[in-house]
């Protein structure tokens, strides 16, 4: 059973990274302004990052914690420079504050914060209820939430905590329910339909804006955030129920999802600069095209060389100070 669950996790990561890529392509062509694309984006955004965070919680380990965090920090630094440098060179201005992760890189910084919280998560009583309360209350913080990725870290915290504490058991239980797969698709559609039909501001799904910036009072904000957390949880498990449990080439894509995540932004930005809003194509045709482009992007970036080199460079930089100290010590002998 353990092997099956690991394969399911990899398969789920593969599906989620494809949805991440597709969602960003749709946003690049102004998807939220179109009722048609907004429907698709709502269906994606209601659960794809909560699910990713949940799986990150499942796979997070405390052994060599400082080393793991250091590698994430180095990766964040490398790609922060890689994404910001072209913008600075072409415009002479930075698109955001230095302490604000660029666009998609918020996830790396949030993952660092969650990893650092691991010792607390596994030790304090009632960690999950506490994290839910923190998530619901995060919107009352009077800030835009992008600085140091604080808002998203707090809003998505329950999914990481749940994954770490109960994730493997929850997925195993889900797989044991024979009717789960049959109910999954209607449940996914139903949750997305509730959000879409409510007309709620799509920025609620980002987790990065305060209640004030979203134009609501704290009480209403608490209720809306609670509802969104519940719908995200239902959608997330419905998605997991659809996932195959056997290992395949799809599983290997999931194993390299972090490399795909940090690299696909370059492809998306190139697409936006080269093709803009999609030209004369109608919305269904443009969606079909972007699905194909997203698949190709995911498959190409899943080639092992990308993941291998990112890990190698990151590990080398982290290890450099230790090697330097060893060299100095040898010279002194």
C-alpha positions as CSV (number, residue, x, y, z in Angstrom):
1,X,0.0,0.0,0.0
2,X,2.8,2.4,0.8
3,X,4.2,2.1,-2.7
4,X,0.8,2.8,-4.2
5,X,0.4,5.8,-2.1
6,X,3.8,7.2,-3.2
7,X,2.9,6.7,-6.8
8,X,-0.4,8.4,-6.3
9,X,1.4,11.4,-4.8
10,X,3.7,11.6,-7.8
11,X,0.8,11.2,-10.2
12,X,-1.1,14.0,-8.3
13,X,1.9,16.3,-8.5
14,X,2.1,15.7,-12.2
15,X,-1.6,16.7,-12.7
16,X,-1.2,19.7,-10.4
17,X,1.9,21.0,-12.1
18,X,0.1,20.8,-15.4
19,X,-2.8,22.8,-14.0
20,X,-0.4,25.4,-12.5
21,X,1.2,25.9,-16.0
22,X,-2.2,26.1,-17.7
23,X,-3.5,28.5,-15.1
24,X,-0.5,30.8,-15.6
25,X,-0.9,30.7,-19.4
26,X,-4.6,31.6,-19.1
27,X,-3.7,34.5,-16.7
28,X,-1.1,35.7,-19.2
29,X,-3.8,36.1,-21.9
30,X,-6.1,38.0,-19.4
31,X,-8.2,35.0,-18.4
32,X,-9.9,36.5,-15.4
33,X,-11.5,39.2,-17.5
34,X,-13.3,36.6,-19.7
35,X,-16.4,34.8,-18.2
36,X,-15.4,31.7,-20.2
37,X,-11.8,31.6,-19.0
38,X,-12.8,32.8,-15.5
39,X,-14.9,29.6,-15.2
40,X,-11.8,27.4,-16.1
41,X,-9.5,29.4,-13.9
42,X,-11.9,29.2,-10.9
43,X,-12.0,25.4,-11.3
44,X,-8.2,25.3,-11.2
45,X,-7.5,27.9,-8.5
46,X,-10.0,26.6,-6.0
47,X,-7.8,23.6,-5.2
48,X,-4.5,23.4,-7.1
49,X,-2.3,25.3,-4.7
50,X,-4.0,23.9,-1.6
51,X,-3.4,20.4,-3.0
52,X,0.2,21.2,-3.8
53,X,0.8,22.5,-0.3
54,X,-0.9,19.4,1.2
55,X,1.4,17.1,-0.8
56,X,4.4,19.2,0.3
57,X,3.3,18.6,3.9
58,X,3.1,14.8,3.3
59,X,6.6,14.7,1.8
60,X,8.3,17.2,4.2
61,X,11.0,15.6,6.4
62,X,12.7,17.0,9.5
63,X,16.0,15.2,9.0
64,X,18.7,17.5,7.8
65,X,16.1,20.3,8.1
66,X,18.6,23.2,7.9
67,X,20.2,21.7,4.8
68,X,16.8,21.3,3.1
69,X,15.9,24.9,4.0
70,X,19.3,26.2,2.8
71,X,18.8,24.5,-0.6
72,X,15.3,26.0,-1.0
73,X,16.7,29.4,0.0
74,X,19.5,29.2,-2.6
75,X,17.0,28.1,-5.2
76,X,14.8,31.1,-4.3
77,X,17.8,33.4,-4.6
78,X,18.9,32.1,-7.9
79,X,15.5,32.3,-9.5
80,X,14.7,35.7,-7.9
81,X,17.7,37.1,-9.7
82,X,16.9,35.1,-12.9
83,X,13.4,36.5,-13.1
84,X,14.1,40.1,-12.0
85,X,17.3,40.7,-13.9
86,X,15.7,40.8,-17.4
87,X,13.0,43.1,-16.1
88,X,15.5,45.4,-14.5
89,X,17.6,45.4,-17.7
90,X,14.7,46.2,-20.0
91,X,12.8,48.8,-17.8
92,X,15.4,50.0,-15.4
93,X,13.0,49.3,-12.5
94,X,12.2,46.3,-10.3
95,X,8.6,45.1,-10.6
96,X,8.4,44.5,-6.8
97,X,10.2,45.0,-3.5
98,X,13.4,43.1,-2.9
99,X,11.8,41.2,0.0
100,X,8.8,40.2,-2.1
101,X,9.3,37.0,-4.1
102,X,8.7,37.5,-7.8
103,X,5.4,36.1,-8.9
104,X,5.5,32.3,-8.8
105,X,8.4,32.3,-6.4
106,X,6.2,33.0,-3.4
107,X,5.7,29.2,-3.1
108,X,9.5,28.6,-2.5
109,X,9.6,31.2,0.3
110,X,6.3,29.9,1.9
111,X,7.7,26.4,1.7
112,X,10.8,27.6,3.6
113,X,8.5,29.0,6.4
114,X,6.5,25.8,6.5
115,X,9.6,23.7,6.7
116,X,10.9,25.8,9.6
117,X,7.6,25.3,11.4
118,X,7.9,21.5,11.1
119,X,9.3,20.9,14.6
120,X,6.4,22.9,16.1
121,X,3.8,21.3,13.9
122,X,4.7,17.8,15.0
123,X,4.9,18.7,18.7
124,X,2.2,21.1,19.7
125,X,-1.3,19.8,20.5
126,X,-4.1,20.8,18.2
127,X,-1.8,22.0,15.5
128,X,-4.4,21.6,12.8
129,X,-7.2,23.6,14.5
130,X,-4.7,26.3,15.4
131,X,-3.5,26.5,11.8
132,X,-7.1,26.8,10.6
133,X,-7.7,29.7,13.0
134,X,-4.5,31.4,11.8
135,X,-5.5,30.9,8.2
136,X,-9.0,32.4,8.7
137,X,-7.7,35.3,10.7
138,X,-4.8,36.1,8.4
139,X,-6.9,38.4,6.2
140,X,-7.3,40.8,9.1
141,X,-3.6,41.7,8.9
142,X,-3.6,45.2,7.3
143,X,-1.0,44.6,4.6
144,X,-1.0,43.5,0.9
145,X,0.4,40.2,2.0
146,X,3.1,39.9,-0.7
147,X,6.0,41.0,1.5
148,X,8.0,37.9,2.5
149,X,5.0,35.8,1.3
150,X,3.5,36.1,4.8
151,X,-0.2,36.1,3.8
152,X,-0.1,33.1,1.6
153,X,2.1,31.2,4.1
154,X,-0.6,31.7,6.7
155,X,-3.6,31.2,4.5
156,X,-2.4,27.9,3.1
157,X,-0.8,26.7,6.4
158,X,-3.6,24.3,7.3
159,X,-3.0,22.3,4.1
160,X,0.7,21.8,5.0
161,X,-0.1,20.9,8.6
162,X,-2.9,18.5,7.5
163,X,-0.5,16.9,5.0
164,X,2.3,16.5,7.5
165,X,0.1,15.1,10.3
166,X,-2.7,13.2,8.5
167,X,-1.9,13.2,4.8
168,X,-0.9,9.6,4.2
169,X,-3.7,8.3,6.3
170,X,-6.2,10.5,4.5
171,X,-5.1,9.5,1.0
172,X,-5.1,5.8,2.0
173,X,-8.7,6.1,3.4
174,X,-9.8,7.9,0.2
175,X,-8.4,5.1,-1.9
176,X,-10.3,2.6,0.2
177,X,-13.7,4.3,-0.6
178,X,-15.0,2.6,-3.7
179,X,-17.5,5.4,-4.5
180,X,-15.0,8.2,-4.1
181,X,-13.9,8.2,-7.7
182,X,-17.5,8.3,-9.0
183,X,-18.4,11.2,-6.8
184,X,-15.1,13.1,-7.5
185,X,-15.9,14.8,-10.8
186,X,-19.4,16.0,-9.8
187,X,-17.9,17.3,-6.5
188,X,-15.1,19.2,-8.3
189,X,-17.6,20.8,-10.7
190,X,-20.0,21.6,-7.9
191,X,-17.3,23.3,-5.8
192,X,-16.1,25.4,-8.7
193,X,-19.7,26.3,-9.7
194,X,-20.4,27.6,-6.2
195,X,-17.4,29.9,-6.3
196,X,-18.0,31.0,-9.9
197,X,-21.7,31.6,-9.5
198,X,-21.1,33.7,-6.3
199,X,-19.2,36.2,-8.3
200,X,-16.6,36.4,-5.6
201,X,-13.4,38.4,-6.5
202,X,-10.9,35.9,-7.8
203,X,-8.2,37.5,-5.7
204,X,-9.6,35.6,-2.7
205,X,-8.2,32.4,-4.3
206,X,-4.7,33.8,-4.2
207,X,-4.5,34.1,-0.5
208,X,-2.4,37.2,-0.7
209,X,-4.8,40.1,0.0
210,X,-6.1,41.4,3.2
211,X,-9.9,41.7,3.9
212,X,-9.5,45.5,3.5
213,X,-8.0,45.2,0.1
214,X,-10.7,42.7,-0.9
215,X,-13.3,45.3,0.1
216,X,-14.9,43.5,3.0
217,X,-15.1,43.7,6.8
218,X,-13.4,41.2,9.1
219,X,-16.5,39.2,10.0
220,X,-17.5,38.7,6.4
221,X,-13.9,37.9,5.6
222,X,-13.7,35.2,8.3
223,X,-16.9,33.6,6.9
224,X,-15.8,33.8,3.3
225,X,-12.3,32.4,4.1
226,X,-13.9,29.6,6.1
227,X,-16.1,28.7,3.2
228,X,-13.2,28.8,0.7
229,X,-11.1,26.5,2.9
230,X,-13.9,24.0,3.1
231,X,-14.5,24.1,-0.7
232,X,-10.8,23.8,-1.4
233,X,-10.5,20.8,0.9
234,X,-13.5,19.0,-0.8
235,X,-12.1,19.8,-4.2
236,X,-8.6,18.7,-3.3
237,X,-9.7,15.3,-2.1
238,X,-12.0,14.9,-5.1
239,X,-9.0,15.6,-7.3
240,X,-6.9,13.0,-5.4
241,X,-9.7,10.5,-5.9
242,X,-9.3,10.8,-9.6
243,X,-5.6,10.0,-9.6
244,X,-4.3,6.6,-10.7
245,X,-2.3,4.7,-8.1
246,X,0.1,2.9,-10.5
247,X,3.6,4.1,-11.4
248,X,4.0,5.4,-15.0
249,X,5.8,8.0,-17.0
250,X,3.3,10.5,-15.4
251,X,4.8,9.7,-12.0
252,X,8.2,10.8,-13.2
253,X,6.8,14.2,-14.2
254,X,5.5,14.5,-10.6
255,X,8.9,13.7,-9.2
256,X,10.3,16.7,-11.1
257,X,7.4,19.1,-10.4
258,X,9.5,21.6,-8.5
259,X,11.9,22.1,-11.4
260,X,8.9,22.5,-13.8
261,X,7.4,25.0,-11.3
262,X,10.4,27.4,-11.1
263,X,11.1,27.2,-14.8
264,X,7.7,27.4,-16.5
265,X,7.4,31.1,-15.7
266,X,10.0,31.9,-18.3
267,X,8.0,30.1,-21.0
268,X,4.8,31.8,-19.9
269,X,6.4,35.3,-20.0
270,X,7.9,34.6,-23.4
271,X,4.5,33.5,-24.7
272,X,2.9,36.7,-23.4
273,X,5.6,38.9,-25.0
274,X,5.4,37.0,-28.3
275,X,1.7,36.3,-28.8
276,X,-0.1,38.6,-26.3
277,X,-3.7,37.8,-25.9
278,X,-4.0,35.1,-28.5
279,X,-4.8,37.1,-31.5
280,X,-7.9,36.3,-33.5
281,X,-8.6,32.9,-32.0
282,X,-11.9,32.4,-30.3
283,X,-11.9,31.5,-26.6
284,X,-12.5,27.7,-27.0
285,X,-9.9,27.5,-29.7
286,X,-7.4,29.5,-27.6
287,X,-8.1,27.3,-24.6
288,X,-7.4,24.2,-26.6
289,X,-4.2,25.7,-27.9
290,X,-3.1,26.7,-24.4
291,X,-3.9,23.2,-23.1
292,X,-1.6,21.8,-25.8
293,X,1.1,24.4,-25.1
294,X,0.9,23.7,-21.3
295,X,1.3,20.0,-21.9
296,X,4.3,20.5,-24.1
297,X,5.8,22.9,-21.6
298,X,5.3,20.4,-18.8
299,X,6.7,17.5,-20.8
300,X,9.8,19.4,-22.0
301,X,10.6,20.9,-18.5
302,X,10.2,17.4,-17.0
303,X,13.3,16.2,-19.0
304,X,15.7,15.0,-16.2
305,X,18.5,17.4,-17.2
306,X,16.5,20.4,-15.8
307,X,15.8,18.9,-12.4
308,X,19.2,17.4,-12.1
309,X,21.1,20.6,-12.9
310,X,18.9,22.7,-10.6
311,X,19.5,20.3,-7.7
312,X,23.2,20.0,-8.5
313,X,23.8,23.8,-8.7
314,X,21.8,24.4,-5.5
315,X,23.6,21.6,-3.6
316,X,27.0,22.9,-4.8
317,X,26.3,26.4,-3.6
318,X,25.0,25.2,-0.2
319,X,28.1,23.0,0.1
320,X,30.6,25.7,-0.9
321,X,31.2,27.3,2.5
322,X,31.8,23.9,4.1
323,X,34.3,23.0,1.3
324,X,36.0,26.3,1.7
325,X,36.4,25.8,5.5
326,X,37.8,22.3,4.8
327,X,40.3,23.8,2.4
328,X,41.4,26.4,4.8
329,X,41.8,23.8,7.5
330,X,43.9,21.6,5.3
331,X,46.2,24.6,4.4
332,X,46.8,25.3,8.1
333,X,48.0,21.8,8.7
